[in-house]
Amino acid sequence: VSEGPAALYTEARSVDDLRGLLAWARSRSVRTCILGGGSNVVVEDVGFDGLVVRIASRGIDLGSYGGRPVVTVAAGEPWDDLVAWCVARGLAGVECLSGIPGLVGAAPIQNVGAYGQEVAETIVALDALRVSDGTMRRFSNSECRFSYRDSVFKREARGEWVVTAVAFALRDGGEPAVRYPDLRRQLDEAGVDRPSLADVRQAVIAVRAAKGMVVDPADPDSRSAGSFFTNPVLPDEDMPFVLRRVEAALGPSTAESMPRWAGADGRTKLSAAWLIERAGFCRGFVRGRAGTSTKHALAIVNRGGATAREILGLATEIRDGVERIFGVRLEMEPVVVGDA
Ligand SMILES: Cc1cc2nc3c(=O)[nH]c(=O)nc-3n(C[C@H](O)[C@H](O)[C@H](O)COP(=O)(O)OP(=O)(O)OC[C@H]3O[C@@H](n4cnc5c(N)ncnc54)[C@H](O)[C@@H]3O)c2cc1C
């Protein structure tokens, strides 16, 4: 969503490449930054004064474990190519994640998800290389500590590991997941009653495209990092406070109808897009060369030549506006790379 130069840039096509590059950087005290497809980063304008390593390993392997098909995928495979590959072979479990940009190795980092599906449901294990000494480790699903748009790799172990391969357990001939009303509506409109995996893939891509969430050079709204904020997840005991703030700002009937999803874990998820729009940042809001998507208030768009400062400035304005009115602090989803 923004540009900045790297002092050094290279690609790692194998685990040995990666280990060698990281060892070289360590021996010269050069900082490193791991890049996948670059779809979830905001690059500071001054760039990164170190070595950027783009993961470029390829390969998809189909095996089985405990009677289930397991697909083991190199970190550099494009995510959506993997989804298409699985759908074409009748393997269910990732079809709702069609059209998400980026590479496979980044998918576990924030536990990518969409339309009620997330990779935490299918990842059985992943291999990762430790940045500090080049040793390998296999992480089980539970060791990845996945939660909503989160994993150990975004928190305690941030920057410590490079994911080199990911194994997904899928369902052969399994039913597709249709859990979201948007998706059901799209399938109904297409006259599809009992959807195949391919129908769901097509419907997901259509719904995403209508929201500017499929990277398309012809769609200026897709020049974004996707959702700029995660949906806030609050302890249930905070809800009366938030509802009072919404009622004070927008009236009791709006507070009543505010979208919210109570989880079994004593926490409630709110819609960041709803809060942003109700705080006055409509779709197509413009702040210089940055703005929100005309199709989705949650995406911050580079309208042409916007600097990282402009993008992050608008993000801060939105975050502060939402917090001032509703008392809810939004968390940014993309990762800021580079030297501020
Ligand atoms: C239009 C659009 C729509 C999107 N829609 C969705 C969506 O529906 N759901 C969703 O969850 N996300 C969505 N995203 C966000 C993004 O696609 C995902 O987060 C994706 O997984 C990022 O992949 P990437 O390869 O581009 O990662 P990058 O942007 O290159 O990197 C992101 C972070 O992961 C780290 N990283 C990358 N690869 C590795 C690796 N192999 N090992 C360790 N760390 C690594 C990087 O250092 C960086 O911190 C969207 C983005 C865009 C632009």
The ligand as a Gaussian input file, in Angstrom:
#p B3LYP/6-31G(d) Opt

LIG

0 1
 C       -6.930000      -6.591000      -1.237000
 C       -6.526000      -7.373000      -0.013000
 C       -7.441000      -8.226000       0.599000
 C       -7.088000      -8.961000       1.741000
 N       -8.023000      -9.792000       2.309000
 C       -7.698000     -10.524000       3.404000
 C       -8.657000     -11.410000       4.010000
 O       -9.779000     -11.576000       3.534000
 N       -8.289000     -12.092000       5.123000
 C       -7.052000     -11.967000       5.675000
 O       -6.795000     -12.615000       6.698000
 N       -6.118000     -11.136000       5.118000
 C       -6.419000     -10.426000       4.008000
 N       -5.486000      -9.567000       3.447000
 C       -4.169000      -9.440000       4.070000
 C       -3.077000     -10.318000       3.409000
 O       -3.482000     -10.793000       2.163000
 C       -2.719000     -11.526000       4.267000
 O       -2.297000     -11.093000       5.548000
 C       -1.607000     -12.378000       3.654000
 O       -1.430000     -13.564000       4.389000
 C       -0.287000     -11.636000       3.565000
 O        0.581000     -12.428000       2.768000
 P        1.891000     -11.833000       2.132000
 O        2.644000     -12.997000       1.584000
 O        1.580000     -10.748000       1.171000
 O        2.639000     -11.272000       3.419000
 P        3.525000      -9.945000       3.535000
 O        2.646000      -8.758000       3.402000
 O        4.706000     -10.032000       2.656000
 O        4.005000     -10.068000       5.065000
 C        3.128000      -9.876000       6.146000
 C        3.869000     -10.176000       7.454000
 O        4.167000     -11.564000       7.525000
 C        5.587000     -11.777000       7.623000
 N        5.900000     -12.937000       6.787000
 C        5.631000     -13.114000       5.467000
 N        6.034000     -14.330000       5.069000
 C        6.568000     -14.940000       6.156000
 C        7.162000     -16.215000       6.395000
 N        7.283000     -17.131000       5.426000
 N        7.602000     -16.489000       7.647000
 C        7.499000     -15.586000       8.645000
 N        6.949000     -14.365000       8.480000
 C        6.489000     -14.053000       7.256000
 C        6.221000     -10.498000       7.098000
 O        7.501000     -10.315000       7.675000
 C        5.216000      -9.458000       7.554000
 O        5.420000      -9.160000       8.928000
 C       -5.803000      -8.826000       2.301000
 C       -4.883000      -7.950000       1.683000
 C       -5.232000      -7.239000       0.546000
 C       -4.235000      -6.325000      -0.116000

